[in-house]
């Protein structure tokens, strides 16, 4: 039977999560205050700029020279 997480460990995760969230928020505010801008990218748009080239990988063989 699996042990349930103790309430102390749950509180620890919430604390870390809250601290992380606060750290990210302060970094965002500092970025915006320094003149940075946040660009909203539409859903489905890829960040890849180069889609040409091999579409597969070769395992165990040396590349041809």
DAQUI-V290598 format. One record per pair of residues at least 24 apart in sequence whose C-alpha atoms are under 6 Angstrom apart, sorted by the first residue. I is the first residue (numbers start at 0). J is the second residue. D is the distance in whole Angstrom. If there is no record, write none. Layout:
# DAQUI-V290598
I:J:D
I:J:D
This chain:
# DAQUI-V290598
none
